[in-house]
Each structure stands twice: as C-alpha cells, then as structure tokens.
Amino acid sequence: GFGIKNLRISSYLHRTEAKLQRSESMESTISLRPKGKGKGAKGASSSNEKSKLQLVKEWSNWSLKKAKVATQYGFIPLIIIVGMNSDPKPHLFQLLSPV
C-alpha cells in the first residue's frame, strides 16, 4: 500500500533531482558567444569581452525580472483605469463585478 507509493514518490524525486543537477551543469557550460574558427589572440580583449557579456546577461536578467513584476502587479489596475476612462462611464463596482 503506502510503502510502495512512498517508494515510487522518492524514486521520482531522486530522478527529477538528478535531471535538474545535470541541466544546471550543462547550463554553466553553455556560451552565448559565437565560436570563431580561426585562432585569435587570447589576452585582455578576451576577458573584456567576457565581462561585457556577463554585464549584458546580468542587466537583461534584472530588467526581465522587473518587467515581470510590473506586469503582474500593473495589469489589473491598467484594465480598471482603461475601463473607467471609457465612453459610458461605469462605476467601479460595475467594472469589478463578473456580470
């Protein structure tokens, strides 16, 4: 009964955790920079490119997180404001009621 169910759940959780660890290790090896075919000079420009790439990644992640939060908290108030400014002026209760 319950022992088999718990064993299945723990087995599933173990497999899911292993998949997650593999995907995280693969993500750390993925590079967004295109690979060149020729041999280039590996010097200060390489580290400068890495820092620029890291800066762009961090900035884009930060801005997308902020945009997500703004969309989540601002969508319904935007709909209410647009509804209040429509031609037949409804009351707030009429906007919020599902009918």
Distance bins in CASP14 RR format, pairs under 12 A and 6 or more apart:
PFRMAT RR
TARGET T0000
AUTHOR 0000-0000-0000
RMODE 2
METHOD distances of the structure
MODEL  1
1 7 0 0 0 0 1 0 0 0 0 0 0
1 8 0 0 0 0 0 1 0 0 0 0 0
2 8 0 0 0 0 0 1 0 0 0 0 0
2 9 0 0 0 0 0 1 0 0 0 0 0
3 9 0 0 0 0 1 0 0 0 0 0 0
3 10 0 0 0 0 1 0 0 0 0 0 0
3 11 0 0 0 0 0 1 0 0 0 0 0
4 10 0 0 0 0 0 1 0 0 0 0 0
4 11 0 0 0 0 0 1 0 0 0 0 0
5 11 0 0 0 0 0 1 0 0 0 0 0
5 12 0 0 0 0 0 1 0 0 0 0 0
6 12 0 0 0 0 0 1 0 0 0 0 0
6 13 0 0 0 0 0 1 0 0 0 0 0
7 13 0 0 0 0 0 1 0 0 0 0 0
7 14 0 0 0 0 0 1 0 0 0 0 0
8 14 0 0 0 0 0 1 0 0 0 0 0
8 15 0 0 0 0 0 1 0 0 0 0 0
9 15 0 0 0 0 0 1 0 0 0 0 0
9 16 0 0 0 0 0 1 0 0 0 0 0
10 16 0 0 0 0 0 1 0 0 0 0 0
10 17 0 0 0 0 0 1 0 0 0 0 0
11 17 0 0 0 0 0 1 0 0 0 0 0
11 18 0 0 0 0 0 1 0 0 0 0 0
12 18 0 0 0 0 0 1 0 0 0 0 0
12 19 0 0 0 0 0 1 0 0 0 0 0
13 19 0 0 0 0 0 1 0 0 0 0 0
13 20 0 0 0 0 0 1 0 0 0 0 0
14 20 0 0 0 0 0 1 0 0 0 0 0
14 21 0 0 0 0 0 1 0 0 0 0 0
15 21 0 0 0 0 0 1 0 0 0 0 0
15 22 0 0 0 0 0 1 0 0 0 0 0
16 22 0 0 0 0 0 1 0 0 0 0 0
16 23 0 0 0 0 0 1 0 0 0 0 0
17 23 0 0 0 0 0 1 0 0 0 0 0
17 24 0 0 0 0 0 1 0 0 0 0 0
18 24 0 0 0 0 0 1 0 0 0 0 0
18 25 0 0 0 0 0 1 0 0 0 0 0
19 25 0 0 0 0 0 1 0 0 0 0 0
19 26 0 0 0 0 0 1 0 0 0 0 0
20 26 0 0 0 0 0 1 0 0 0 0 0
20 27 0 0 0 0 0 1 0 0 0 0 0
21 27 0 0 0 0 0 1 0 0 0 0 0
21 28 0 0 0 0 0 1 0 0 0 0 0
22 28 0 0 0 0 0 1 0 0 0 0 0
22 29 0 0 0 0 0 1 0 0 0 0 0
23 29 0 0 0 0 0 1 0 0 0 0 0
23 30 0 0 0 0 0 1 0 0 0 0 0
24 30 0 0 0 0 0 1 0 0 0 0 0
27 57 0 0 0 0 0 1 0 0 0 0 0
30 57 0 0 0 0 0 1 0 0 0 0 0
31 49 0 0 0 0 0 1 0 0 0 0 0
31 50 0 0 0 0 1 0 0 0 0 0 0
31 53 0 0 0 0 1 0 0 0 0 0 0
31 54 0 0 0 0 0 1 0 0 0 0 0
31 57 0 0 0 0 0 1 0 0 0 0 0
32 49 0 0 0 0 0 1 0 0 0 0 0
32 50 0 0 0 0 0 1 0 0 0 0 0
32 52 0 0 0 0 0 1 0 0 0 0 0
32 53 1 0 0 1 0 0 0 0 0 0 0
32 54 0 0 0 0 0 1 0 0 0 0 0
32 56 0 0 0 0 1 0 0 0 0 0 0
32 57 1 0 0 1 0 0 0 0 0 0 0
32 60 0 0 0 0 0 1 0 0 0 0 0
33 46 0 0 0 0 1 0 0 0 0 0 0
33 49 1 0 0 1 0 0 0 0 0 0 0
33 50 0 0 0 0 1 0 0 0 0 0 0
33 52 0 0 0 0 1 0 0 0 0 0 0
33 53 1 0 1 0 0 0 0 0 0 0 0
33 54 0 0 0 0 0 1 0 0 0 0 0
33 56 0 0 0 0 0 1 0 0 0 0 0
33 57 0 0 0 0 0 1 0 0 0 0 0
34 49 0 0 0 0 0 1 0 0 0 0 0
34 53 0 0 0 0 0 1 0 0 0 0 0
36 46 0 0 0 0 0 1 0 0 0 0 0
40 46 0 0 0 0 1 0 0 0 0 0 0
40 49 0 0 0 0 0 1 0 0 0 0 0
41 47 0 0 0 0 0 1 0 0 0 0 0
41 49 0 0 0 0 0 1 0 0 0 0 0
42 48 0 0 0 0 0 1 0 0 0 0 0
42 49 0 0 0 0 0 1 0 0 0 0 0
42 50 0 0 0 0 0 1 0 0 0 0 0
43 49 0 0 0 0 1 0 0 0 0 0 0
43 50 0 0 0 0 0 1 0 0 0 0 0
44 50 0 0 0 0 0 1 0 0 0 0 0
44 51 0 0 0 0 0 1 0 0 0 0 0
45 51 0 0 0 0 0 1 0 0 0 0 0
45 52 0 0 0 0 0 1 0 0 0 0 0
46 52 0 0 0 0 0 1 0 0 0 0 0
46 53 0 0 0 0 0 1 0 0 0 0 0
47 53 0 0 0 0 0 1 0 0 0 0 0
47 54 0 0 0 0 0 1 0 0 0 0 0
48 54 0 0 0 0 0 1 0 0 0 0 0
48 55 0 0 0 0 0 1 0 0 0 0 0
49 55 0 0 0 0 0 1 0 0 0 0 0
49 56 0 0 0 0 0 1 0 0 0 0 0
50 56 0 0 0 0 0 1 0 0 0 0 0
50 57 0 0 0 0 0 1 0 0 0 0 0
51 57 0 0 0 0 0 1 0 0 0 0 0
51 58 0 0 0 0 0 1 0 0 0 0 0
52 58 0 0 0 0 0 1 0 0 0 0 0
52 59 0 0 0 0 0 1 0 0 0 0 0
53 59 0 0 0 0 0 1 0 0 0 0 0
53 60 0 0 0 0 0 1 0 0 0 0 0
54 60 0 0 0 0 0 1 0 0 0 0 0
54 61 0 0 0 0 0 1 0 0 0 0 0
55 61 0 0 0 0 0 1 0 0 0 0 0
55 62 0 0 0 0 0 1 0 0 0 0 0
56 62 0 0 0 0 0 1 0 0 0 0 0
56 63 0 0 0 0 0 1 0 0 0 0 0
57 63 0 0 0 0 0 1 0 0 0 0 0
57 64 0 0 0 0 0 1 0 0 0 0 0
58 64 0 0 0 0 0 1 0 0 0 0 0
58 65 0 0 0 0 0 1 0 0 0 0 0
59 65 0 0 0 0 0 1 0 0 0 0 0
59 66 0 0 0 0 0 1 0 0 0 0 0
60 66 0 0 0 0 0 1 0 0 0 0 0
60 67 0 0 0 0 0 1 0 0 0 0 0
61 67 0 0 0 0 0 1 0 0 0 0 0
61 68 0 0 0 0 0 1 0 0 0 0 0
62 68 0 0 0 0 0 1 0 0 0 0 0
62 69 0 0 0 0 0 1 0 0 0 0 0
63 69 0 0 0 0 0 1 0 0 0 0 0
63 70 0 0 0 0 0 1 0 0 0 0 0
64 70 0 0 0 0 0 1 0 0 0 0 0
64 71 0 0 0 0 0 1 0 0 0 0 0
65 71 0 0 0 0 0 1 0 0 0 0 0
65 72 0 0 0 0 0 1 0 0 0 0 0
66 72 0 0 0 0 0 1 0 0 0 0 0
66 73 0 0 0 0 0 1 0 0 0 0 0
67 73 0 0 0 0 0 1 0 0 0 0 0
67 74 0 0 0 0 0 1 0 0 0 0 0
67 75 0 0 0 0 0 1 0 0 0 0 0
68 74 0 0 0 0 0 1 0 0 0 0 0
68 75 0 0 0 0 0 1 0 0 0 0 0
69 75 0 0 0 0 0 1 0 0 0 0 0
70 77 0 0 0 0 0 1 0 0 0 0 0
70 78 0 0 0 0 0 1 0 0 0 0 0
71 77 0 0 0 0 0 1 0 0 0 0 0
71 78 0 0 0 0 1 0 0 0 0 0 0
72 78 0 0 0 0 0 1 0 0 0 0 0
74 80 0 0 0 0 1 0 0 0 0 0 0
74 81 0 0 0 0 1 0 0 0 0 0 0
74 82 0 0 0 0 0 1 0 0 0 0 0
75 81 0 0 0 0 0 1 0 0 0 0 0
75 82 0 0 0 0 0 1 0 0 0 0 0
76 82 0 0 0 0 0 1 0 0 0 0 0
76 83 0 0 0 0 0 1 0 0 0 0 0
76 95 0 0 0 0 0 1 0 0 0 0 0
76 96 0 0 0 0 1 0 0 0 0 0 0
77 83 0 0 0 0 0 1 0 0 0 0 0
77 84 0 0 0 0 0 1 0 0 0 0 0
77 92 0 0 0 0 0 1 0 0 0 0 0
77 95 0 0 0 0 0 1 0 0 0 0 0
77 96 0 0 0 0 0 1 0 0 0 0 0
78 84 0 0 0 0 0 1 0 0 0 0 0
78 85 0 0 0 0 0 1 0 0 0 0 0
79 85 0 0 0 0 0 1 0 0 0 0 0
79 86 0 0 0 0 0 1 0 0 0 0 0
79 95 0 0 0 0 1 0 0 0 0 0 0
79 96 0 0 0 0 0 1 0 0 0 0 0
80 86 0 0 0 0 0 1 0 0 0 0 0
80 90 0 0 0 0 0 1 0 0 0 0 0
80 91 0 0 0 0 0 1 0 0 0 0 0
80 92 1 0 0 1 0 0 0 0 0 0 0
80 93 0 0 0 0 0 1 0 0 0 0 0
80 94 0 0 0 0 0 1 0 0 0 0 0
80 95 1 0 1 0 0 0 0 0 0 0 0
80 96 1 0 0 1 0 0 0 0 0 0 0
81 92 0 0 0 0 0 1 0 0 0 0 0
81 95 0 0 0 0 1 0 0 0 0 0 0
82 90 0 0 0 0 0 1 0 0 0 0 0
82 95 0 0 0 0 1 0 0 0 0 0 0
83 89 0 0 0 0 1 0 0 0 0 0 0
83 90 1 0 0 1 0 0 0 0 0 0 0
83 91 0 0 0 0 0 1 0 0 0 0 0
83 92 0 0 0 0 1 0 0 0 0 0 0
83 94 0 0 0 0 1 0 0 0 0 0 0
83 95 1 0 1 0 0 0 0 0 0 0 0
83 96 0 0 0 0 0 1 0 0 0 0 0
84 90 1 0 0 1 0 0 0 0 0 0 0
84 91 0 0 0 0 1 0 0 0 0 0 0
84 92 1 0 0 1 0 0 0 0 0 0 0
84 93 0 0 0 0 0 1 0 0 0 0 0
84 94 0 0 0 0 0 1 0 0 0 0 0
84 95 1 0 0 1 0 0 0 0 0 0 0
84 96 0 0 0 0 0 1 0 0 0 0 0
85 95 0 0 0 0 0 1 0 0 0 0 0
86 94 0 0 0 0 0 1 0 0 0 0 0
86 95 0 0 0 0 1 0 0 0 0 0 0
88 94 0 0 0 0 1 0 0 0 0 0 0
88 95 0 0 0 0 0 1 0 0 0 0 0
89 95 0 0 0 0 0 1 0 0 0 0 0
90 96 0 0 0 0 1 0 0 0 0 0 0
90 97 0 0 0 0 1 0 0 0 0 0 0
90 99 0 0 0 0 0 1 0 0 0 0 0
91 97 0 0 0 0 1 0 0 0 0 0 0
93 99 0 0 0 0 0 1 0 0 0 0 0
END
